[in-house]
């Protein structure tokens, strides 16, 4: 009978990175829903306000981020 193949170190690393992304997304989702439940958030009243909010978020995403990692 054939032995099952073990994943390569690269595959193990990729899977760990993907798991970390899933855990981060889960945490961010929990935080977002908790903020919504507390009544925090954005309540745009026009299409222009939505456009402004989205454009600001896009620009914020392009800004360099500071990290606390060494």
PDB file of N, CA, C and O in Angstrom:
ATOM      1  N   UNK A   1       0.844  -1.181   0.000  1.00  0.00           N
ATOM      2  CA  UNK A   1       0.000   0.000   0.000  1.00  0.00           C
ATOM      3  C   UNK A   1       0.889   1.244   0.000  1.00  0.00           C
ATOM      4  O   UNK A   1       1.950   1.249   0.625  1.00  0.00           O
ATOM      5  N   UNK A   2       0.462   2.294  -0.697  1.00  0.00           N
ATOM      6  CA  UNK A   2       1.243   3.522  -0.813  1.00  0.00           C
ATOM      7  C   UNK A   2       1.088   4.398   0.427  1.00  0.00           C
ATOM      8  O   UNK A   2       0.013   4.484   1.021  1.00  0.00           O
ATOM      9  N   UNK A   3       2.182   5.039   0.796  1.00  0.00           N
ATOM     10  CA  UNK A   3       2.169   5.986   1.914  1.00  0.00           C
ATOM     11  C   UNK A   3       1.586   7.318   1.433  1.00  0.00           C
ATOM     12  O   UNK A   3       1.883   7.749   0.319  1.00  0.00           O
ATOM     13  N   UNK A   4       0.782   7.962   2.236  1.00  0.00           N
ATOM     14  CA  UNK A   4       0.292   9.287   1.828  1.00  0.00           C
ATOM     15  C   UNK A   4       1.445  10.285   1.797  1.00  0.00           C
ATOM     16  O   UNK A   4       2.373  10.206   2.603  1.00  0.00           O
ATOM     17  N   UNK A   5       1.374  11.218   0.862  1.00  0.00           N
ATOM     18  CA  UNK A   5       2.408  12.235   0.733  1.00  0.00           C
ATOM     19  C   UNK A   5       2.249  13.293   1.814  1.00  0.00           C
ATOM     20  O   UNK A   5       1.131  13.661   2.175  1.00  0.00           O
ATOM     21  N   UNK A   6       3.357  13.773   2.321  1.00  0.00           N
ATOM     22  CA  UNK A   6       3.344  14.871   3.286  1.00  0.00           C
ATOM     23  C   UNK A   6       3.418  16.177   2.517  1.00  0.00           C
ATOM     24  O   UNK A   6       4.095  16.259   1.492  1.00  0.00           O
ATOM     25  N   UNK A   7       2.721  17.204   3.007  1.00  0.00           N
ATOM     26  CA  UNK A   7       2.803  18.492   2.311  1.00  0.00           C
ATOM     27  C   UNK A   7       4.199  19.094   2.444  1.00  0.00           C
ATOM     28  O   UNK A   7       4.888  18.884   3.442  1.00  0.00           O
ATOM     29  N   UNK A   8       4.594  19.833   1.438  1.00  0.00           N
ATOM     30  CA  UNK A   8       5.908  20.471   1.455  1.00  0.00           C
ATOM     31  C   UNK A   8       5.905  21.621   2.461  1.00  0.00           C
ATOM     32  O   UNK A   8       4.837  22.092   2.853  1.00  0.00           O
ATOM     33  N   UNK A   9       7.079  22.077   2.880  1.00  0.00           N
ATOM     34  CA  UNK A   9       7.140  23.230   3.792  1.00  0.00           C
ATOM     35  C   UNK A   9       6.457  24.471   3.208  1.00  0.00           C
ATOM     36  O   UNK A   9       5.867  25.260   3.946  1.00  0.00           O
ATOM     37  N   UNK A  10       6.535  24.643   1.895  1.00  0.00           N
ATOM     38  CA  UNK A  10       5.881  25.787   1.257  1.00  0.00           C
ATOM     39  C   UNK A  10       4.372  25.693   1.397  1.00  0.00           C
ATOM     40  O   UNK A  10       3.708  26.691   1.681  1.00  0.00           O
ATOM     41  N   UNK A  11       3.828  24.503   1.200  1.00  0.00           N
ATOM     42  CA  UNK A  11       2.389  24.307   1.324  1.00  0.00           C
ATOM     43  C   UNK A  11       1.955  24.546   2.770  1.00  0.00           C
ATOM     44  O   UNK A  11       0.920  25.166   3.013  1.00  0.00           O
ATOM     45  N   UNK A  12       2.727  24.064   3.709  1.00  0.00           N
ATOM     46  CA  UNK A  12       2.414  24.267   5.124  1.00  0.00           C
ATOM     47  C   UNK A  12       2.418  25.757   5.449  1.00  0.00           C
ATOM     48  O   UNK A  12       1.541  26.239   6.165  1.00  0.00           O
ATOM     49  N   UNK A  13       3.408  26.491   4.920  1.00  0.00           N
ATOM     50  CA  UNK A  13       3.487  27.939   5.167  1.00  0.00           C
ATOM     51  C   UNK A  13       2.294  28.671   4.562  1.00  0.00           C
ATOM     52  O   UNK A  13       1.709  29.545   5.200  1.00  0.00           O
ATOM     53  N   UNK A  14       1.938  28.316   3.339  1.00  0.00           N
ATOM     54  CA  UNK A  14       0.791  28.952   2.669  1.00  0.00           C
ATOM     55  C   UNK A  14      -0.491  28.673   3.445  1.00  0.00           C
ATOM     56  O   UNK A  14      -1.305  29.576   3.640  1.00  0.00           O
ATOM     57  N   UNK A  15      -0.676  27.445   3.885  1.00  0.00           N
ATOM     58  CA  UNK A  15      -1.872  27.106   4.653  1.00  0.00           C
ATOM     59  C   UNK A  15      -1.924  27.875   5.973  1.00  0.00           C
ATOM     60  O   UNK A  15      -2.999  28.297   6.398  1.00  0.00           O
ATOM     61  N   UNK A  16      -0.781  28.061   6.621  1.00  0.00           N
ATOM     62  CA  UNK A  16      -0.724  28.830   7.869  1.00  0.00           C
ATOM     63  C   UNK A  16      -1.083  30.292   7.609  1.00  0.00           C
ATOM     64  O   UNK A  16      -1.811  30.901   8.393  1.00  0.00           O
ATOM     65  N   UNK A  17      -0.576  30.856   6.510  1.00  0.00           N
ATOM     66  CA  UNK A  17      -0.895  32.234   6.152  1.00  0.00           C
ATOM     67  C   UNK A  17      -2.390  32.389   5.863  1.00  0.00           C
ATOM     68  O   UNK A  17      -3.017  33.355   6.295  1.00  0.00           O
ATOM     69  N   UNK A  18      -2.943  31.442   5.138  1.00  0.00           N
ATOM     70  CA  UNK A  18      -4.374  31.490   4.829  1.00  0.00           C
ATOM     71  C   UNK A  18      -5.216  31.373   6.104  1.00  0.00           C
ATOM     72  O   UNK A  18      -6.224  32.065   6.246  1.00  0.00           O
ATOM     73  N   UNK A  19      -4.809  30.510   7.018  1.00  0.00           N
ATOM     74  CA  UNK A  19      -5.524  30.373   8.281  1.00  0.00           C
ATOM     75  C   UNK A  19      -5.453  31.664   9.083  1.00  0.00           C
ATOM     76  O   UNK A  19      -6.438  32.058   9.706  1.00  0.00           O
ATOM     77  N   UNK A  20      -4.302  32.325   9.077  1.00  0.00           N
ATOM     78  CA  UNK A  20      -4.153  33.603   9.783  1.00  0.00           C
ATOM     79  C   UNK A  20      -5.073  34.658   9.172  1.00  0.00           C
ATOM     80  O   UNK A  20      -5.665  35.458   9.896  1.00  0.00           O
ATOM     81  N   UNK A  21      -5.196  34.662   7.854  1.00  0.00           N
ATOM     82  CA  UNK A  21      -6.098  35.605   7.184  1.00  0.00           C
ATOM     83  C   UNK A  21      -7.540  35.353   7.584  1.00  0.00           C
ATOM     84  O   UNK A  21      -8.287  36.296   7.841  1.00  0.00           O
ATOM     85  N   UNK A  22      -7.933  34.101   7.637  1.00  0.00           N
ATOM     86  CA  UNK A  22      -9.301  33.750   8.025  1.00  0.00           C
ATOM     87  C   UNK A  22      -9.573  34.182   9.466  1.00  0.00           C
ATOM     88  O   UNK A  22     -10.638  34.721   9.768  1.00  0.00           O
ATOM     89  N   UNK A  23      -8.607  33.943  10.351  1.00  0.00           N
ATOM     90  CA  UNK A  23      -8.774  34.339  11.751  1.00  0.00           C
ATOM     91  C   UNK A  23      -8.870  35.853  11.883  1.00  0.00           C
ATOM     92  O   UNK A  23      -9.672  36.355  12.671  1.00  0.00           O
ATOM     93  N   UNK A  24      -8.050  36.596  11.109  1.00  0.00           N
ATOM     94  CA  UNK A  24      -8.115  38.053  11.145  1.00  0.00           C
ATOM     95  C   UNK A  24      -9.473  38.529  10.644  1.00  0.00           C
ATOM     96  O   UNK A  24     -10.084  39.412  11.248  1.00  0.00           O
ATOM     97  N   UNK A  25      -9.943  37.955   9.553  1.00  0.00           N
ATOM     98  CA  UNK A  25     -11.234  38.349   8.991  1.00  0.00           C
ATOM     99  C   UNK A  25     -12.358  38.076   9.983  1.00  0.00           C
ATOM    100  O   UNK A  25     -13.268  38.892  10.130  1.00  0.00           O
ATOM    101  N   UNK A  26     -12.302  36.945  10.658  1.00  0.00           N
ATOM    102  CA  UNK A  26     -13.312  36.609  11.660  1.00  0.00           C
ATOM    103  C   UNK A  26     -13.299  37.637  12.788  1.00  0.00           C
ATOM    104  O   UNK A  26     -14.355  38.092  13.227  1.00  0.00           O
ATOM    105  N   UNK A  27     -12.121  38.000  13.251  1.00  0.00           N
ATOM    106  CA  UNK A  27     -11.984  38.992  14.316  1.00  0.00           C
ATOM    107  C   UNK A  27     -12.515  40.354  13.867  1.00  0.00           C
ATOM    108  O   UNK A  27     -13.232  41.023  14.612  1.00  0.00           O
ATOM    109  N   UNK A  28     -12.161  40.761  12.647  1.00  0.00           N
ATOM    110  CA  UNK A  28     -12.619  42.045  12.123  1.00  0.00           C
ATOM    111  C   UNK A  28     -14.135  42.061  11.978  1.00  0.00           C
ATOM    112  O   UNK A  28     -14.778  43.076  12.247  1.00  0.00           O
ATOM    113  N   UNK A  29     -14.697  40.950  11.559  1.00  0.00           N
ATOM    114  CA  UNK A  29     -16.146  40.855  11.418  1.00  0.00           C
ATOM    115  C   UNK A  29     -16.818  40.971  12.783  1.00  0.00           C
ATOM    116  O   UNK A  29     -17.793  41.707  12.935  1.00  0.00           O
ATOM    117  N   UNK A  30     -16.302  40.252  13.772  1.00  0.00           N
ATOM    118  CA  UNK A  30     -16.859  40.345  15.124  1.00  0.00           C
ATOM    119  C   UNK A  30     -16.807  41.783  15.635  1.00  0.00           C
ATOM    120  O   UNK A  30     -17.780  42.286  16.197  1.00  0.00           O
ATOM    121  N   UNK A  31     -15.672  42.433  15.435  1.00  0.00           N
ATOM    122  CA  UNK A  31     -15.503  43.814  15.887  1.00  0.00           C
ATOM    123  C   UNK A  31     -16.480  44.745  15.172  1.00  0.00           C
ATOM    124  O   UNK A  31     -17.065  45.632  15.794  1.00  0.00           O
ATOM    125  N   UNK A  32     -16.655  44.545  13.880  1.00  0.00           N
ATOM    126  CA  UNK A  32     -17.563  45.390  13.098  1.00  0.00           C
ATOM    127  C   UNK A  32     -19.006  45.224  13.544  1.00  0.00           C
ATOM    128  O   UNK A  32     -19.721  46.213  13.703  1.00  0.00           O
ATOM    129  N   UNK A  33     -19.441  43.991  13.748  1.00  0.00           N
ATOM    130  CA  UNK A  33     -20.811  43.770  14.197  1.00  0.00           C
ATOM    131  C   UNK A  33     -21.033  44.316  15.604  1.00  0.00           C
ATOM    132  O   UNK A  33     -22.112  44.825  15.906  1.00  0.00           O
ATOM    133  N   UNK A  34     -20.024  44.215  16.463  1.00  0.00           N
ATOM    134  CA  UNK A  34     -20.144  44.761  17.815  1.00  0.00           C
ATOM    135  C   UNK A  34     -20.289  46.286  17.752  1.00  0.00           C
ATOM    136  O   UNK A  34     -21.098  46.858  18.483  1.00  0.00           O
ATOM    137  N   UNK A  35     -19.514  46.944  16.889  1.00  0.00           N
ATOM    138  CA  UNK A  35     -19.625  48.392  16.724  1.00  0.00           C
ATOM    139  C   UNK A  35     -21.006  48.760  16.198  1.00  0.00           C
ATOM    140  O   UNK A  35     -21.605  49.733  16.657  1.00  0.00           O
ATOM    141  N   UNK A  36     -21.509  48.001  15.254  1.00  0.00           N
ATOM    142  CA  UNK A  36     -22.848  48.239  14.718  1.00  0.00           C
ATOM    143  C   UNK A  36     -23.888  48.100  15.826  1.00  0.00           C
ATOM    144  O   UNK A  36     -24.791  48.929  15.942  1.00  0.00           O
ATOM    145  N   UNK A  37     -23.763  47.055  16.637  1.00  0.00           N
ATOM    146  CA  UNK A  37     -24.707  46.839  17.740  1.00  0.00           C
ATOM    147  C   UNK A  37     -24.670  47.980  18.754  1.00  0.00           C
ATOM    148  O   UNK A  37     -25.684  48.272  19.388  1.00  0.00           O
ATOM    149  N   UNK A  38     -23.514  48.629  18.915  1.00  0.00           N
ATOM    150  CA  UNK A  38     -23.388  49.762  19.829  1.00  0.00           C
ATOM    151  C   UNK A  38     -23.902  51.052  19.201  1.00  0.00           C
ATOM    152  O   UNK A  38     -23.928  52.094  19.857  1.00  0.00           O
ATOM    153  N   UNK A  39     -24.307  50.992  17.944  1.00  0.00           N
ATOM    154  CA  UNK A  39     -24.821  52.176  17.268  1.00  0.00           C
ATOM    155  C   UNK A  39     -23.741  53.017  16.612  1.00  0.00           C
ATOM    156  O   UNK A  39     -23.997  54.136  16.169  1.00  0.00           O
ATOM    157  N   UNK A  40     -22.537  52.473  16.552  1.00  0.00           N
ATOM    158  CA  UNK A  40     -21.445  53.192  15.894  1.00  0.00           C
ATOM    159  C   UNK A  40     -21.500  52.887  14.406  1.00  0.00           C
ATOM    160  O   UNK A  40     -21.985  51.832  13.997  1.00  0.00           O
ATOM    161  N   UNK A  41     -21.014  53.789  13.622  1.00  0.00           N
ATOM    162  CA  UNK A  41     -20.964  53.520  12.192  1.00  0.00           C
ATOM    163  C   UNK A  41     -21.305  54.747  11.386  1.00  0.00           C
ATOM    164  O   UNK A  41     -21.376  55.857  11.913  1.00  0.00           O
ATOM    165  N   UNK A  42     -21.511  54.539  10.121  1.00  0.00           N
ATOM    166  CA  UNK A  42     -21.780  55.614   9.177  1.00  0.00           C
ATOM    167  C   UNK A  42     -23.207  55.467   8.682  1.00  0.00           C
ATOM    168  O   UNK A  42     -23.657  54.369   8.353  1.00  0.00           O
ATOM    169  N   UNK A  43     -23.912  56.590   8.635  1.00  0.00           N
ATOM    170  CA  UNK A  43     -25.273  56.592   8.112  1.00  0.00           C
ATOM    171  C   UNK A  43     -25.396  57.662   7.038  1.00  0.00           C
ATOM    172  O   UNK A  43     -25.914  58.749   7.293  1.00  0.00           O
ATOM    173  N   UNK A  44     -24.918  57.354   5.836  1.00  0.00           N
ATOM    174  CA  UNK A  44     -24.980  58.363   4.777  1.00  0.00           C
ATOM    175  C   UNK A  44     -26.428  58.641   4.383  1.00  0.00           C
ATOM    176  O   UNK A  44     -27.271  57.744   4.371  1.00  0.00           O
ATOM    177  N   UNK A  45     -26.695  59.912   4.059  1.00  0.00           N
ATOM    178  CA  UNK A  45     -28.064  60.286   3.703  1.00  0.00           C
ATOM    179  C   UNK A  45     -28.214  60.633   2.224  1.00  0.00           C
ATOM    180  O   UNK A  45     -29.292  61.021   1.775  1.00  0.00           O
ATOM    181  N   UNK A  46     -27.122  60.488   1.472  1.00  0.00           N
ATOM    182  CA  UNK A  46     -27.208  60.776   0.037  1.00  0.00           C
ATOM    183  C   UNK A  46     -26.162  59.967  -0.716  1.00  0.00           C
ATOM    184  O   UNK A  46     -25.228  59.421  -0.129  1.00  0.00           O
ATOM    185  N   UNK A  47     -26.342  59.907  -2.018  1.00  0.00           N
ATOM    186  CA  UNK A  47     -25.376  59.204  -2.860  1.00  0.00           C
ATOM    187  C   UNK A  47     -24.019  59.896  -2.800  1.00  0.00           C
ATOM    188  O   UNK A  47     -22.984  59.233  -2.863  1.00  0.00           O
ATOM    189  N   UNK A  48     -24.014  61.212  -2.679  1.00  0.00           N
ATOM    190  CA  UNK A  48     -22.760  61.951  -2.586  1.00  0.00           C
ATOM    191  C   UNK A  48     -21.986  61.602  -1.325  1.00  0.00           C
ATOM    192  O   UNK A  48     -20.761  61.485  -1.360  1.00  0.00           O
ATOM    193  N   UNK A  49     -22.692  61.434  -0.211  1.00  0.00           N
ATOM    194  CA  UNK A  49     -22.038  61.045   1.034  1.00  0.00           C
ATOM    195  C   UNK A  49     -21.460  59.634   0.930  1.00  0.00           C
ATOM    196  O   UNK A  49     -20.391  59.357   1.475  1.00  0.00           O
ATOM    197  N   UNK A  50     -22.158  58.752   0.239  1.00  0.00           N
ATOM    198  CA  UNK A  50     -21.644  57.394   0.029  1.00  0.00           C
ATOM    199  C   UNK A  50     -20.376  57.452  -0.813  1.00  0.00           C
ATOM    200  O   UNK A  50     -19.381  56.803  -0.490  1.00  0.00           O
ATOM    201  N   UNK A  51     -20.412  58.233  -1.894  1.00  0.00           N
ATOM    202  CA  UNK A  51     -19.229  58.379  -2.746  1.00  0.00           C
ATOM    203  C   UNK A  51     -18.038  58.909  -1.949  1.00  0.00           C
ATOM    204  O   UNK A  51     -16.923  58.403  -2.076  1.00  0.00           O
ATOM    205  N   UNK A  52     -18.282  59.923  -1.133  1.00  0.00           N
ATOM    206  CA  UNK A  52     -17.209  60.508  -0.329  1.00  0.00           C
ATOM    207  C   UNK A  52     -16.645  59.479   0.638  1.00  0.00           C
ATOM    208  O   UNK A  52     -15.428  59.359   0.779  1.00  0.00           O
ATOM    209  N   UNK A  53     -17.521  58.735   1.305  1.00  0.00           N
ATOM    210  CA  UNK A  53     -17.083  57.721   2.260  1.00  0.00           C
ATOM    211  C   UNK A  53     -16.232  56.649   1.573  1.00  0.00           C
ATOM    212  O   UNK A  53     -15.172  56.275   2.076  1.00  0.00           O
ATOM    213  N   UNK A  54     -16.696  56.164   0.432  1.00  0.00           N
ATOM    214  CA  UNK A  54     -15.973  55.115  -0.292  1.00  0.00           C
ATOM    215  C   UNK A  54     -14.639  55.643  -0.800  1.00  0.00           C
ATOM    216  O   UNK A  54     -13.620  54.964  -0.674  1.00  0.00           O
ATOM    217  N   UNK A  55     -14.631  56.834  -1.369  1.00  0.00           N
ATOM    218  CA  UNK A  55     -13.378  57.407  -1.877  1.00  0.00           C
ATOM    219  C   UNK A  55     -12.379  57.630  -0.750  1.00  0.00           C
ATOM    220  O   UNK A  55     -11.186  57.380  -0.923  1.00  0.00           O
ATOM    221  N   UNK A  56     -12.854  58.102   0.408  1.00  0.00           N
ATOM    222  CA  UNK A  56     -11.958  58.284   1.557  1.00  0.00           C
ATOM    223  C   UNK A  56     -11.392  56.947   2.024  1.00  0.00           C
ATOM    224  O   UNK A  56     -10.216  56.862   2.377  1.00  0.00           O
ATOM    225  N   UNK A  57     -12.215  55.907   2.029  1.00  0.00           N
ATOM    226  CA  UNK A  57     -11.753  54.577   2.444  1.00  0.00           C
ATOM    227  C   UNK A  57     -10.699  54.044   1.467  1.00  0.00           C
ATOM    228  O   UNK A  57      -9.723  53.416   1.878  1.00  0.00           O
ATOM    229  N   UNK A  58     -10.904  54.299   0.190  1.00  0.00           N
ATOM    230  CA  UNK A  58      -9.927  53.864  -0.813  1.00  0.00           C
ATOM    231  C   UNK A  58      -8.604  54.576  -0.585  1.00  0.00           C
ATOM    232  O   UNK A  58      -7.550  53.940  -0.598  1.00  0.00           O
ATOM    233  N   UNK A  59      -8.645  55.871  -0.377  1.00  0.00           N
ATOM    234  CA  UNK A  59      -7.415  56.632  -0.138  1.00  0.00           C
ATOM    235  C   UNK A  59      -6.738  56.178   1.149  1.00  0.00           C
ATOM    236  O   UNK A  59      -5.513  56.073   1.200  1.00  0.00           O
ATOM    237  N   UNK A  60      -7.516  55.909   2.179  1.00  0.00           N
ATOM    238  CA  UNK A  60      -6.945  55.422   3.438  1.00  0.00           C
ATOM    239  C   UNK A  60      -6.246  54.086   3.219  1.00  0.00           C
ATOM    240  O   UNK A  60      -5.193  53.833   3.804  1.00  0.00           O
ATOM    241  N   UNK A  61      -6.821  53.240   2.389  1.00  0.00           N
ATOM    242  CA  UNK A  61      -6.221  51.945   2.089  1.00  0.00           C
ATOM    243  C   UNK A  61      -4.910  52.056   1.334  1.00  0.00           C
ATOM    244  O   UNK A  61      -4.072  51.157   1.400  1.00  0.00           O
ATOM    245  N   UNK A  62      -4.729  53.156   0.619  1.00  0.00           N
ATOM    246  CA  UNK A  62      -3.496  53.372  -0.137  1.00  0.00           C
ATOM    247  C   UNK A  62      -2.386  53.961   0.726  1.00  0.00           C
ATOM    248  O   UNK A  62      -1.214  53.910   0.353  1.00  0.00           O
ATOM    249  N   UNK A  63      -2.749  54.516   1.871  1.00  0.00           N
ATOM    250  CA  UNK A  63      -1.757  55.166   2.738  1.00  0.00           C
ATOM    251  C   UNK A  63      -0.840  54.122   3.356  1.00  0.00           C
ATOM    252  O   UNK A  63      -1.283  53.023   3.689  1.00  0.00           O
ATOM    253  N   UNK A  64       0.445  54.462   3.513  1.00  0.00           N
ATOM    254  CA  UNK A  64       1.359  53.521   4.180  1.00  0.00           C
ATOM    255  C   UNK A  64       0.901  53.267   5.606  1.00  0.00           C
ATOM    256  O   UNK A  64       0.429  54.178   6.286  1.00  0.00           O
ATOM    257  N   UNK A  65       1.037  52.061   6.043  1.00  0.00           N
ATOM    258  CA  UNK A  65       0.616  51.683   7.388  1.00  0.00           C
ATOM    259  C   UNK A  65       1.824  51.565   8.296  1.00  0.00           C
ATOM    260  O   UNK A  65       2.900  51.135   7.882  1.00  0.00           O
ATOM    261  N   UNK A  66       1.619  51.956   9.536  1.00  0.00           N
ATOM    262  CA  UNK A  66       2.646  51.731  10.546  1.00  0.00           C
ATOM    263  C   UNK A  66       2.422  50.360  11.143  1.00  0.00           C
ATOM    264  O   UNK A  66       1.281  49.948  11.356  1.00  0.00           O
ATOM    265  N   UNK A  67       3.488  49.664  11.410  1.00  0.00           N
ATOM    266  CA  UNK A  67       3.356  48.363  12.047  1.00  0.00           C
ATOM    267  C   UNK A  67       4.024  48.419  13.392  1.00  0.00           C
ATOM    268  O   UNK A  67       4.935  49.214  13.622  1.00  0.00           O
ATOM    269  N   UNK A  68       3.560  47.560  14.284  1.00  0.00           N
ATOM    270  CA  UNK A  68       4.171  47.477  15.611  1.00  0.00           C
ATOM    271  C   UNK A  68       5.139  46.325  15.680  1.00  0.00           C
ATOM    272  O   UNK A  68       5.724  46.059  16.730  1.00  0.00           O
ATOM    273  N   UNK A  69       5.314  45.639  14.571  1.00  0.00           N
ATOM    274  CA  UNK A  69       6.247  44.520  14.540  1.00  0.00           C
ATOM    275  C   UNK A  69       7.673  45.015  14.458  1.00  0.00           C
ATOM    276  O   UNK A  69       7.957  46.071  13.893  1.00  0.00           O
ATOM    277  N   UNK A  70       8.560  44.227  15.034  1.00  0.00           N
ATOM    278  CA  UNK A  70       9.980  44.581  14.980  1.00  0.00           C
ATOM    279  C   UNK A  70      10.594  44.142  13.686  1.00  0.00           C
ATOM    280  O   UNK A  70      11.786  44.356  13.465  1.00  0.00           O
TER     281      UNK A  70
END
